[in-house]
């Protein structure tokens, strides 16, 4: 059943599926703002939101199948899309310089992963290792712990515990 739900998404938006390396690379180089004249004024905001919704729905369909699969990369992509949306809004409102674009995406990836997995230190260490620099560690620490506190306050459960419960294991 989940496979049948994914087929239309893959046919209409093939870049939203797959390993996601190309999607993150596209986000890093941000061609969305370049195409703004042709598609309208809010394209810089609508396209990342649509991509986020599609990736989120696709991830939930995959998790609902009860088959173990990748967790890190889909969460990193969702975090990077949220960072793209947030940083693009701040840049267009002239609240931050465009040089901070990639830093916000990296911090957002760590915050989303840390909150979803309820593993803040793991997310901080993983993203620090992926990026290869400690330049963003302090903002990552702050963002990951804020995201974790917000998720815990809202009653969110760790992703692995939810998947174990869904697969019938005792949590």
Secondary structure, 3 states (H helix, E strand, C coil): CHHHHHHHHHHHCHHHCCCCHHHHHHHHHCCCCCCHHHHCCCHHHHHHHHHHHHHHHHHHHHHHCCCCCCCHHHHHHHHHHHHHHHHHHHHHCCCCCHHHHHHHHHHHHHHHHHHHHCCHHHHHHHHHHHHCCCCCHHHHHHHHHHHHHHHHHCCCCCHHHHHHHHCCCCC
